[in-house]
Amino acid sequence: MKKYNVNVNGTNYEVVIEEVNGADIAASAPAAAPAAAPAAPAAPAAAGGESVTSPMPGNILAVNVTAGQAVKKGDVLMVLEAMKMENEIMSPADGTVSAVNVSKGASVETGTVLCTIA
């Protein structure tokens, strides 16, 4: 055992540290935590459609499209607020919105399917 005096913000503390050898460390080391379960996979796109997924967790501030609406590549489909920033979710291709899976105010996780474009 070793004793140390430590001063933290003007307050003195006496700290006692126990010495251990390598074998003791290996025996007392906690087991590795189990890996977290993988997130559920995104819902599959409609036949021939392309899913537009959330790039990060956040809240949907605006939904600018409806099912059946024609869109061009680069059109703003939705606005996602993440980390106090507004992110425009743009159409990856020309097509028709076949499904809108979220509404204004929804909270989404990374990979959540926002809409599908056919």
N, CA, C and O atoms as a MOPAC input file, in Angstrom:
PM7 MOZYME 1SCF
protein

 N      0.83700 1    -1.17400 1     0.00000 1
 C      0.00000 1     0.00000 1     0.00000 1
 C      0.88600 1     1.24200 1     0.00000 1
 O      1.90900 1     1.32100 1     0.68000 1
 N      0.43500 1     2.20700 1    -0.80100 1
 C      1.14000 1     3.47500 1    -0.83400 1
 C      0.16400 1     4.57300 1    -0.47500 1
 O     -0.99400 1     4.54600 1    -0.89300 1
 N      0.62500 1     5.53200 1     0.29200 1
 C     -0.19800 1     6.66600 1     0.67900 1
 C      0.28000 1     7.90400 1    -0.04700 1
 O      1.48000 1     8.15800 1    -0.15800 1
 N     -0.68200 1     8.67200 1    -0.54100 1
 C     -0.37900 1     9.92400 1    -1.21500 1
 C     -1.26000 1    11.01200 1    -0.63800 1
 O     -2.39500 1    10.75400 1    -0.23700 1
 N     -0.74600 1    12.21600 1    -0.59600 1
 C     -1.53700 1    13.39000 1    -0.25300 1
 C     -1.82100 1    14.12700 1    -1.55000 1
 O     -0.90700 1    14.44700 1    -2.31000 1
 N     -3.10700 1    14.39500 1    -1.79600 1
 C     -3.52200 1    15.03600 1    -3.03500 1
 C     -4.30300 1    16.29200 1    -2.68700 1
 O     -5.15300 1    16.28000 1    -1.79700 1
 N     -4.00500 1    17.38900 1    -3.40500 1
 C     -4.71100 1    18.64600 1    -3.19800 1
 C     -5.61200 1    18.87500 1    -4.41600 1
 O     -5.12800 1    18.98500 1    -5.54300 1
 N     -6.93700 1    18.94500 1    -4.17600 1
 C     -7.90400 1    19.18600 1    -5.24600 1
 C     -8.67800 1    20.44600 1    -4.90500 1
 O     -9.41100 1    20.48200 1    -3.91600 1
 N     -8.52000 1    21.46700 1    -5.71200 1
 C     -9.21000 1    22.74800 1    -5.51900 1
 C     -9.04100 1    23.27700 1    -4.09900 1
 O    -10.00300 1    23.75800 1    -3.50000 1
 N     -7.84300 1    23.19300 1    -3.56100 1
 C     -7.56100 1    23.73500 1    -2.24400 1
 C     -7.88800 1    22.80800 1    -1.08300 1
 O     -7.64900 1    23.17100 1     0.06800 1
 N     -8.42300 1    21.63100 1    -1.34600 1
 C     -8.75000 1    20.66900 1    -0.28900 1
 C     -7.75600 1    19.51900 1    -0.34700 1
 O     -7.53700 1    18.93300 1    -1.40700 1
 N     -7.15100 1    19.19500 1     0.79700 1
 C     -6.18100 1    18.10400 1     0.85300 1
 C     -6.88800 1    16.78200 1     1.14100 1
 O     -7.77200 1    16.71000 1     1.99500 1
 N     -6.48500 1    15.74000 1     0.41800 1
 C     -7.02400 1    14.39800 1     0.60800 1
 C     -5.86800 1    13.43300 1     0.77500 1
 O     -4.82300 1    13.58900 1     0.14300 1
 N     -6.05600 1    12.42400 1     1.63600 1
 C     -5.07700 1    11.35700 1     1.77500 1
 C     -5.61400 1    10.16800 1     0.97800 1
 O     -6.72100 1     9.69400 1     1.23100 1
 N     -4.82700 1     9.69400 1     0.01700 1
 C     -5.24400 1     8.60700 1    -0.86500 1
 C     -4.35100 1     7.40600 1    -0.61200 1
 O     -3.12700 1     7.53200 1    -0.57300 1
 N     -4.96700 1     6.23600 1    -0.43900 1
 C     -4.22300 1     4.99800 1    -0.24100 1
 C     -4.43500 1     4.13300 1    -1.48300 1
 O     -5.57400 1     3.87700 1    -1.87400 1
 N     -3.34700 1     3.68400 1    -2.10000 1
 C     -3.40900 1     2.87900 1    -3.31000 1
 C     -2.76500 1     1.53600 1    -3.03400 1
 O     -1.65200 1     1.45200 1    -2.51500 1
 N     -3.49400 1     0.47900 1    -3.39400 1
 C     -2.99500 1    -0.87600 1    -3.19200 1
 C     -2.23700 1    -1.31600 1    -4.43600 1
 O     -2.72400 1    -1.14600 1    -5.55400 1
 N     -1.06500 1    -1.87200 1    -4.24900 1
 C     -0.28100 1    -2.38300 1    -5.36200 1
 C     -0.70500 1    -3.81700 1    -5.64900 1
 O     -0.95700 1    -4.59000 1    -4.72400 1
 N     -0.78300 1    -4.17200 1    -6.92000 1
 C     -1.09900 1    -5.54600 1    -7.31200 1
 C     -0.09000 1    -5.98400 1    -8.36000 1
 O      0.49700 1    -5.15400 1    -9.05600 1
 N      0.11000 1    -7.30100 1    -8.46900 1
 C      1.01400 1    -7.78400 1    -9.51100 1
 C      0.19600 1    -8.17500 1   -10.73700 1
 O     -1.03300 1    -8.14300 1   -10.68400 1
 N      0.83200 1    -8.53500 1   -11.81600 1
 C      0.16800 1    -8.84600 1   -13.07700 1
 C     -0.85500 1    -9.96200 1   -12.97500 1
 O     -1.90800 1    -9.87000 1   -13.60700 1
 N     -0.59200 1   -11.02100 1   -12.20100 1
 C     -1.52100 1   -12.14100 1   -12.08000 1
 C     -2.80100 1   -11.69200 1   -11.38000 1
 O     -3.89300 1   -12.12700 1   -11.74400 1
 N     -2.67000 1   -10.81800 1   -10.37300 1
 C     -3.84600 1   -10.32500 1    -9.66600 1
 C     -4.72600 1    -9.48500 1   -10.59000 1
 O     -5.95300 1    -9.53600 1   -10.51100 1
 N     -4.09200 1    -8.72200 1   -11.45500 1
 C     -4.84800 1    -7.86700 1   -12.36900 1
 C     -5.66300 1    -8.72700 1   -13.32100 1
 O     -6.84400 1    -8.45500 1   -13.53600 1
 N     -5.05400 1    -9.76600 1   -13.89700 1
 C     -5.76100 1   -10.62000 1   -14.84600 1
 C     -6.91600 1   -11.33700 1   -14.16400 1
 O     -7.98100 1   -11.48800 1   -14.76100 1
 N     -6.72900 1   -11.78100 1   -12.92600 1
 C     -7.77700 1   -12.50700 1   -12.21300 1
 C     -8.92500 1   -11.59100 1   -11.81400 1
 O    -10.07500 1   -12.02700 1   -11.77100 1
 N     -8.63000 1   -10.33500 1   -11.52300 1
 C     -9.68700 1    -9.44100 1   -11.06000 1
 C    -10.29800 1    -8.59800 1   -12.17400 1
 O    -11.24000 1    -7.84500 1   -11.92600 1
 N     -9.78500 1    -8.70800 1   -13.38400 1
 C    -10.31500 1    -7.90600 1   -14.48400 1
 C    -11.74400 1    -8.33600 1   -14.78900 1
 O    -12.02300 1    -9.53100 1   -14.87800 1
 N    -12.64100 1    -7.38700 1   -14.94900 1
 C    -14.02800 1    -7.75100 1   -15.25100 1
 C    -14.12800 1    -8.35700 1   -16.64100 1
 O    -13.33100 1    -8.04300 1   -17.52500 1
 N    -15.10500 1    -9.22200 1   -16.82500 1
 C    -15.32600 1    -9.82900 1   -18.13600 1
 C    -15.81500 1    -8.74900 1   -19.08700 1
 O    -16.46400 1    -7.78700 1   -18.67500 1
 N    -15.50400 1    -8.91600 1   -20.33000 1
 C    -15.92800 1    -7.94400 1   -21.32800 1
 C    -17.45000 1    -7.89400 1   -21.37400 1
 O    -18.12600 1    -8.91800 1   -21.27200 1
 N    -17.96700 1    -6.69500 1   -21.52700 1
 C    -19.42100 1    -6.52700 1   -21.60200 1
 C    -19.92100 1    -7.15100 1   -22.90200 1
 O    -19.23500 1    -7.08200 1   -23.92100 1
 N    -21.10400 1    -7.75800 1   -22.88100 1
 C    -21.62900 1    -8.34100 1   -24.11300 1
 C    -21.90100 1    -7.25100 1   -25.13700 1
 O    -22.26200 1    -6.12700 1   -24.78700 1
 N    -21.72700 1    -7.59300 1   -26.38200 1
 C    -21.94700 1    -6.62700 1   -27.45300 1
 C    -23.42200 1    -6.25600 1   -27.50200 1
 O    -24.29200 1    -7.09100 1   -27.25600 1
 N    -23.69000 1    -5.00300 1   -27.81900 1
 C    -25.07100 1    -4.55100 1   -27.91600 1
 C    -25.74200 1    -5.22700 1   -29.10300 1
 O    -25.09500 1    -5.51300 1   -30.11100 1
 N    -27.01300 1    -5.47500 1   -28.98200 1
 C    -27.76000 1    -6.09500 1   -30.07500 1
 C    -27.78400 1    -5.12900 1   -31.25100 1
 O    -27.96800 1    -3.92700 1   -31.05900 1
 N    -27.60200 1    -5.63300 1   -32.45100 1
 C    -27.61900 1    -4.73100 1   -33.60800 1
 C    -28.99900 1    -4.11800 1   -33.78100 1
 O    -30.01200 1    -4.71900 1   -33.42200 1
 N    -29.02300 1    -2.91700 1   -34.33400 1
 C    -30.29300 1    -2.23500 1   -34.57200 1
 C    -31.09300 1    -3.00500 1   -35.60500 1
 O    -30.53400 1    -3.69900 1   -36.45400 1
 N    -32.38100 1    -2.87700 1   -35.52400 1
 C    -33.24300 1    -3.56700 1   -36.48600 1
 C    -32.94500 1    -3.02200 1   -37.87600 1
 O    -32.76400 1    -1.81500 1   -38.03800 1
 N    -32.89200 1    -3.88300 1   -38.87400 1
 C    -32.60800 1    -3.40800 1   -40.22500 1
 C    -33.74700 1    -2.53700 1   -40.74200 1
 O    -34.89900 1    -2.67100 1   -40.32900 1
 N    -33.39800 1    -1.66000 1   -41.64100 1
 C    -34.40500 1    -0.78400 1   -42.22900 1
 C    -35.40800 1    -1.62300 1   -43.01000 1
 O    -35.07300 1    -2.67800 1   -43.54900 1
 N    -36.64600 1    -1.13300 1   -43.06000 1
 C    -37.67300 1    -1.85300 1   -43.80100 1
 C    -37.27500 1    -1.90800 1   -45.27000 1
 O    -36.71800 1    -0.93900 1   -45.78700 1
 N    -37.54300 1    -3.00800 1   -45.95100 1
 C    -37.16300 1    -3.11400 1   -47.35100 1
 C    -37.94900 1    -2.12600 1   -48.20700 1
 O    -39.09200 1    -1.79100 1   -47.89800 1
 N    -37.33600 1    -1.67700 1   -49.25800 1
 C    -37.98700 1    -0.74300 1   -50.16600 1
 C    -39.07600 1    -1.46300 1   -50.93700 1
 O    -39.02700 1    -2.67900 1   -51.12600 1
 N    -40.05000 1    -0.70200 1   -51.37500 1
 C    -41.09000 1    -1.28800 1   -52.20900 1
 C    -40.43400 1    -1.83200 1   -53.47100 1
 O    -39.34700 1    -1.39700 1   -53.85300 1
 N    -41.09500 1    -2.78000 1   -54.11300 1
 C    -40.51800 1    -3.41900 1   -55.29600 1
 C    -40.05900 1    -2.35100 1   -56.28500 1
 O    -40.87400 1    -1.56200 1   -56.76300 1
 N    -38.78800 1    -2.31900 1   -56.59000 1
 C    -38.24100 1    -1.36700 1   -57.54000 1
 C    -38.04700 1     0.02600 1   -56.95700 1
 O    -37.61100 1     0.93100 1   -57.66900 1
 N    -38.35900 1     0.21900 1   -55.68400 1
 C    -38.24200 1     1.53200 1   -55.06400 1
 C    -36.93700 1     1.69600 1   -54.32200 1
 O    -36.21600 1     0.73200 1   -54.06300 1
 N    -36.65000 1     2.94100 1   -53.98500 1
 C    -35.43300 1     3.24500 1   -53.24200 1
 C    -35.83100 1     3.88600 1   -51.91300 1
 O    -36.55100 1     4.88400 1   -51.88800 1
 N    -35.35600 1     3.30300 1   -50.80900 1
 C    -35.66000 1     3.85100 1   -49.49000 1
 C    -34.75700 1     5.03600 1   -49.19000 1
 O    -33.55600 1     4.99700 1   -49.45900 1
 N    -35.33900 1     6.08700 1   -48.63400 1
 C    -34.59000 1     7.23700 1   -48.15800 1
 C    -34.56300 1     7.09400 1   -46.64400 1
 O    -35.60700 1     7.12100 1   -45.99300 1
 N    -33.35800 1     6.94100 1   -46.08300 1
 C    -33.22900 1     6.69200 1   -44.65100 1
 C    -32.61800 1     7.88800 1   -43.93400 1
 O    -31.96600 1     8.73900 1   -44.53900 1
 N    -32.84900 1     7.92500 1   -42.63700 1
 C    -32.30800 1     9.00000 1   -41.80900 1
 C    -30.79800 1     8.79200 1   -41.64000 1
 O    -30.37100 1     7.70300 1   -41.25700 1
 N    -29.99000 1     9.81100 1   -41.91800 1
 C    -28.54100 1     9.67000 1   -41.77400 1
 C    -28.07000 1     9.75200 1   -40.32200 1
 O    -26.92900 1     9.41000 1   -40.01400 1
 N    -28.97400 1    10.21700 1   -39.41100 1
 C    -28.60800 1    10.40100 1   -38.00600 1
 C    -29.87500 1    10.48200 1   -37.17600 1
 O    -30.95600 1    10.70400 1   -37.72200 1
 N    -29.76300 1    10.30700 1   -35.87600 1
 C    -30.95000 1    10.46700 1   -35.03400 1
 C    -31.36200 1    11.93000 1   -34.95400 1
 O    -30.51800 1    12.82500 1   -34.98500 1
 N    -32.67100 1    12.16500 1   -34.85100 1
 C    -33.14900 1    13.53700 1   -34.73600 1
 C    -34.65800 1    13.60200 1   -34.77400 1
 O    -35.34200 1    12.59200 1   -34.60900 1
 N    -35.17500 1    14.80600 1   -34.99400 1
 C    -36.61400 1    15.04800 1   -35.06400 1
 C    -36.97800 1    15.60000 1   -36.42900 1
 O    -36.24900 1    16.41900 1   -36.98900 1
 N    -38.10100 1    15.15600 1   -36.96400 1
 C    -38.57200 1    15.64000 1   -38.26200 1
 C    -39.25800 1    16.98300 1   -38.04400 1
 O    -40.27000 1    17.06100 1   -37.34700 1
 N    -38.71000 1    18.04100 1   -38.63800 1
 C    -39.29100 1    19.37900 1   -38.51600 1
 C    -40.31900 1    19.65700 1   -39.60200 1
 O    -41.28900 1    20.38000 1   -39.37300 1
 N    -40.10700 1    19.07800 1   -40.79700 1
 C    -41.02500 1    19.32500 1   -41.90400 1
 C    -41.01000 1    18.14300 1   -42.86200 1
 O    -39.96500 1    17.54300 1   -43.11400 1
 N    -42.17900 1    17.82100 1   -43.38900 1
 C    -42.29800 1    16.79900 1   -44.43600 1
 C    -42.83200 1    17.54500 1   -45.65600 1
 O    -43.96000 1    18.03700 1   -45.64600 1
 N    -42.02000 1    17.62400 1   -46.70100 1
 C    -42.35800 1    18.44100 1   -47.87000 1
 C    -42.98900 1    17.65400 1   -49.00600 1
 O    -43.29400 1    18.23700 1   -50.04600 1
 N    -43.19500 1    16.35300 1   -48.84700 1
 C    -43.74600 1    15.52500 1   -49.92000 1
 C    -44.91500 1    14.69100 1   -49.40300 1
 O    -45.08000 1    14.49600 1   -48.19900 1
 N    -45.72100 1    14.20400 1   -50.34900 1
 C    -46.80900 1    13.28600 1   -50.02600 1
 C    -46.71400 1    12.09100 1   -50.96000 1
 O    -46.07000 1    12.16900 1   -52.00600 1
 N    -47.34600 1    10.99500 1   -50.59000 1
 C    -47.34200 1     9.80400 1   -51.43400 1
 C    -47.98000 1    10.16600 1   -52.77300 1
 O    -49.01100 1    10.83600 1   -52.82400 1
 N    -47.34800 1     9.71100 1   -53.85800 1
 C    -47.84300 1     9.98200 1   -55.20400 1
 C    -47.23500 1    11.21500 1   -55.84600 1
 O    -47.45700 1    11.46700 1   -57.03000 1
 N    -46.48300 1    11.97700 1   -55.09600 1
 C    -45.88600 1    13.20600 1   -55.61700 1
 C    -44.61800 1    12.89900 1   -56.41600 1
 O    -43.79100 1    12.09300 1   -55.98900 1
 N    -44.46900 1    13.55000 1   -57.58800 1
 C    -43.26000 1    13.39800 1   -58.40000 1
 C    -42.16000 1    14.27700 1   -57.81900 1
 O    -42.39900 1    15.41900 1   -57.42800 1
 N    -40.93700 1    13.71900 1   -57.77000 1
 C    -39.78600 1    14.47600 1   -57.26500 1
 C    -38.61600 1    14.33200 1   -58.22500 1
 O    -38.51200 1    13.35700 1   -58.96900 1
 N    -37.75500 1    15.30900 1   -58.19000 1
 C    -36.52200 1    15.28900 1   -58.98700 1
 C    -35.35000 1    15.08000 1   -58.04700 1
 O    -35.44300 1    15.37700 1   -56.85600 1
 N    -34.24600 1    14.56900 1   -58.57700 1
 C    -33.04000 1    14.37900 1   -57.77800 1
 C    -32.63400 1    15.72100 1   -57.17700 1
 O    -32.53100 1    16.71800 1   -57.89200 1
 N    -32.40200 1    15.74600 1   -55.85500 1
 C    -31.98500 1    16.96200 1   -55.17300 1
 C    -33.11700 1    17.73900 1   -54.53200 1
 O    -32.86200 1    18.66800 1   -53.76500 1
 N    -34.38000 1    17.38100 1   -54.82700 1
 C    -35.50500 1    18.05400 1   -54.16600 1
 C    -35.45400 1    17.76700 1   -52.67100 1
 O    -35.08100 1    16.66900 1   -52.25900 1
 N    -35.83200 1    18.75700 1   -51.85800 1
 C    -35.84700 1    18.56800 1   -50.40400 1
 C    -37.11900 1    17.81200 1   -50.02700 1
 O    -38.23000 1    18.31000 1   -50.20600 1
 N    -36.93600 1    16.60500 1   -49.50300 1
 C    -38.06100 1    15.76800 1   -49.10200 1
 C    -38.53300 1    16.10200 1   -47.69400 1
 O    -39.73300 1    16.18300 1   -47.43100 1
 N    -37.56500 1    16.29700 1   -46.78400 1
 C    -37.86000 1    16.53800 1   -45.37500 1
 C    -36.75700 1    17.38000 1   -44.76500 1
 O    -35.67400 1    17.53000 1   -45.33300 1
 N    -37.06000 1    17.93300 1   -43.58300 1
 C    -36.05800 1    18.65000 1   -42.80500 1
 C    -35.92900 1    17.91200 1   -41.48200 1
 O    -36.91300 1    17.71800 1   -40.76800 1
 N    -34.70100 1    17.50100 1   -41.16300 1
 C    -34.39700 1    16.74100 1   -39.95100 1
 C    -33.55600 1    17.61100 1   -39.03200 1
 O    -32.50500 1    18.10900 1   -39.43400 1
 N    -34.01900 1    17.79600 1   -37.79200 1
 C    -33.23200 1    18.54800 1   -36.81600 1
 C    -32.40400 1    17.55700 1   -36.01400 1
 O    -32.93800 1    16.63200 1   -35.40200 1
 N    -31.09900 1    17.76100 1   -36.02500 1
 C    -30.17900 1    16.91700 1   -35.26400 1
 C    -29.08600 1    17.80500 1   -34.70300 1
 O    -28.49100 1    18.59300 1   -35.43800 1
 N    -28.81700 1    17.69000 1   -33.42300 1
 C    -27.78200 1    18.46900 1   -32.75200 1
 C    -27.96200 1    19.96500 1   -32.99400 1
 O    -26.99700 1    20.67600 1   -33.27800 1
 N    -29.19700 1    20.43600 1   -32.88100 1
 C    -29.55400 1    21.85900 1   -33.02300 1
 C    -29.29900 1    22.40100 1   -34.42500 1
 O    -29.22200 1    23.61400 1   -34.62000 1
 N    -29.16800 1    21.49300 1   -35.41100 1
 C    -28.96000 1    21.92200 1   -36.79200 1
 C    -30.07100 1    21.34700 1   -37.65800 1
 O    -30.52400 1    20.22500 1   -37.43000 1
 N    -30.50600 1    22.10800 1   -38.64200 1
 C    -31.51700 1    21.62800 1   -39.57400 1
 C    -30.82000 1    21.02400 1   -40.78400 1
 O    -30.01300 1    21.68000 1   -41.44300 1
 N    -31.14400 1    19.76000 1   -41.06700 1
 C    -30.53400 1    19.03900 1   -42.18500 1
 C    -31.60000 1    18.73200 1   -43.21900 1
 O    -32.63200 1    18.14400 1   -42.89600 1
 N    -31.35700 1    19.12400 1   -44.45400 1
 C    -32.30400 1    18.83900 1   -45.52600 1
 C    -32.05400 1    17.43400 1   -46.04300 1
 O    -30.93000 1    17.08400 1   -46.40400 1
 N    -33.11300 1    16.62800 1   -46.07600 1
 C    -33.03100 1    15.27600 1   -46.63000 1
 C    -33.49400 1    15.39700 1   -48.07200 1
 O    -34.65100 1    15.72600 1   -48.33300 1
 N    -32.59100 1    15.13200 1   -49.00900 1
 C    -32.86700 1    15.34800 1   -50.42900 1
 C    -33.13100 1    14.04600 1   -51.16400 1
 O    -32.68300 1    12.97500 1   -50.75500 1
 N    -33.85700 1    14.16400 1   -52.23800 1
 C    -34.17600 1    13.00400 1   -53.06800 1
 C    -32.90900 1    12.50600 1   -53.75800 1
 O    -32.19500 1    13.29000 1   -54.38300 1
 N    -32.62300 1    11.19500 1   -53.64900 1
 C    -31.42700 1    10.65500 1   -54.28700 1
 C    -31.59900 1    10.42200 1   -55.79000 1
 O    -30.62100 1    10.19200 1   -56.50100 1
 N    -32.86100 1    10.48400 1   -56.27500 1
 C    -33.11400 1    10.19800 1   -57.69000 1
 C    -34.45300 1    10.79400 1   -58.10800 1
 O    -35.27800 1    11.15400 1   -57.26800 1
 N    -34.65500 1    10.89100 1   -59.42300 1
 C    -35.96300 1    11.28100 1   -59.93600 1
 C    -36.93000 1    10.12500 1   -59.69700 1
 O    -36.52700 1     8.96200 1   -59.70000 1
 N    -38.19600 1    10.44400 1   -59.49400 1
 C    -39.18200 1     9.39100 1   -59.31100 1
 C    -40.45500 1     9.91400 1   -58.68400 1
 O    -40.72000 1    11.11600 1   -58.66300 1
 N    -41.23700 1     8.97100 1   -58.17200 1
 C    -42.49400 1     9.28700 1   -57.50900 1
 C    -42.43900 1     8.74800 1   -56.09800 1
 O    -42.03300 1     7.60600 1   -55.87800 1
 N    -42.84600 1     9.56700 1   -55.13600 1
 C    -42.86100 1     9.12700 1   -53.73800 1
 C    -43.96600 1     8.08400 1   -53.60600 1
 O    -45.14400 1     8.39000 1   -53.79600 1
 N    -43.57900 1     6.84900 1   -53.27800 1
 C    -44.57600 1     5.78800 1   -53.15200 1
 C    -45.08000 1     5.63800 1   -51.72900 1
 O    -46.18400 1     5.13700 1   -51.52200 1
 N    -44.28600 1     6.06700 1   -50.72700 1
 C    -44.71400 1     5.98300 1   -49.32700 1
 C    -43.95600 1     7.01400 1   -48.50500 1
 O    -42.76600 1     7.25000 1   -48.71500 1
 N    -44.67200 1     7.62600 1   -47.56100 1
 C    -44.05400 1     8.51900 1   -46.58600 1
 C    -44.25000 1     7.84200 1   -45.24000 1
 O    -45.38500 1     7.63300 1   -44.81200 1
 N    -43.15200 1     7.49500 1   -44.56500 1
 C    -43.21900 1     6.69100 1   -43.34700 1
 C    -43.15000 1     7.48600 1   -42.05200 1
 O    -43.29900 1     6.90100 1   -40.98000 1
 N    -42.92900 1     8.79900 1   -42.10700 1
 C    -42.83800 1     9.62400 1   -40.90000 1
 C    -43.69400 1    10.86500 1   -41.06800 1
 O    -44.09400 1    11.22200 1   -42.17700 1
 N    -43.96800 1    11.51500 1   -39.94600 1
 C    -44.73500 1    12.75300 1   -39.98900 1
 C    -43.97400 1    13.82600 1   -39.21600 1
 O    -43.01200 1    13.53600 1   -38.50500 1
 N    -44.42100 1    15.05700 1   -39.36800 1
 C    -43.79700 1    16.18400 1   -38.67000 1
 C    -43.83200 1    15.92400 1   -37.17300 1
 O    -44.85600 1    15.50400 1   -36.63400 1
 N    -42.69800 1    16.17700 1   -36.49500 1
 C    -42.60300 1    15.97500 1   -35.05700 1
 C    -42.10900 1    14.60500 1   -34.64400 1
 O    -41.83000 1    14.37800 1   -33.46700 1
 N    -41.99500 1    13.68200 1   -35.59900 1
 C    -41.54400 1    12.32300 1   -35.27700 1
 C    -40.07400 1    12.32800 1   -34.87600 1
 O    -39.27300 1    13.10300 1   -35.39900 1
 N    -39.74100 1    11.45100 1   -33.94300 1
 C    -38.35700 1    11.25500 1   -33.53300 1
 C    -37.84600 1    10.01900 1   -34.25400 1
 O    -38.48200 1     8.96600 1   -34.20200 1
 N    -36.70200 1    10.13200 1   -34.92800 1
 C    -36.17700 1     9.01300 1   -35.71700 1
 C    -34.75400 1     8.66700 1   -35.29500 1
 O    -34.03500 1     9.50500 1   -34.75200 1
 N    -34.36500 1     7.44900 1   -35.54600 1
 C    -33.01500 1     6.96300 1   -35.28500 1
 C    -32.25800 1     6.84500 1   -36.60200 1
 O    -32.86400 1     6.93400 1   -37.67000 1
 N    -30.97200 1     6.65100 1   -36.54300 1
 C    -30.17000 1     6.43700 1   -37.74300 1
 C    -30.68900 1     5.20700 1   -38.46900 1
 O    -30.89100 1     4.16200 1   -37.85100 1
 N    -30.90700 1     5.32000 1   -39.77600 1
 C    -31.35000 1     4.18300 1   -40.57500 1
 C    -32.85000 1     4.03500 1   -40.68200 1
 O    -33.32600 1     3.16200 1   -41.40900 1
 N    -33.61600 1     4.86500 1   -39.97700 1
 C    -35.07700 1     4.79200 1   -40.07800 1
 C    -35.49400 1     5.17100 1   -41.50000 1
 O    -35.01800 1     6.16600 1   -42.04600 1
 N    -36.38700 1     4.37400 1   -42.09700 1
 C    -36.86900 1     4.67300 1   -43.44700 1
 C    -37.83200 1     5.84600 1   -43.35000 1
 O    -38.86200 1     5.76500 1   -42.67900 1
 N    -37.48800 1     6.93400 1   -44.02500 1
 C    -38.31500 1     8.14200 1   -44.00300 1
 C    -39.38000 1     8.10200 1   -45.08600 1
 O    -40.54200 1     8.43300 1   -44.84800 1
 N    -38.96600 1     7.69200 1   -46.28200 1
 C    -39.91400 1     7.54500 1   -47.38700 1
 C    -39.29900 1     6.63100 1   -48.43900 1
 O    -38.12200 1     6.27600 1   -48.37500 1
 N    -40.14000 1     6.25800 1   -49.42000 1
 C    -39.68400 1     5.39200 1   -50.50900 1
 C    -39.99100 1     6.07100 1   -51.82400 1
 O    -41.08300 1     6.60600 1   -52.01800 1
 N    -39.03100 1     6.05000 1   -52.72400 1
 C    -39.19900 1     6.64400 1   -54.05400 1
 C    -39.12900 1     5.54200 1   -55.09100 1
 O    -38.18000 1     4.75900 1   -55.12300 1
 N    -40.14900 1     5.48800 1   -55.94300 1
 C    -40.18600 1     4.46100 1   -57.00100 1
 C    -39.80500 1     5.07600 1   -58.32400 1
 O    -39.77400 1     4.38400 1   -59.34100 1

